[in-house]
Amino acid sequence: MKTSIKRLALLLLASTVWTLVGTSCRTVRGFGQDVEHVGGHIERASR
């Protein structure tokens, strides 16, 4: 029973990530902008 719960949780997590990625990065250009944005946050946090 625990195995099926783990599989269900993994499936739910994977579908959530896939949905977030699919809706936030619709193009390669958008993906590049997202990566650039995250990089800026990392640089500011490291100061």
ZIJO-V543633 format. One record per run of one state. SS is the DSSP state (A for helix, B for strand, O for the rest). FROM is the first residue (numbers start at 1). LEN is the number of residues. Records with the same first field share a line. If there is no record, write none. Layout:
BEGIN
SS->FROM-LEN + FROM-LEN
END
This chain:
BEGIN
O->1-1 + 25-3 + 47-1
A->2-23 + 28-19
END
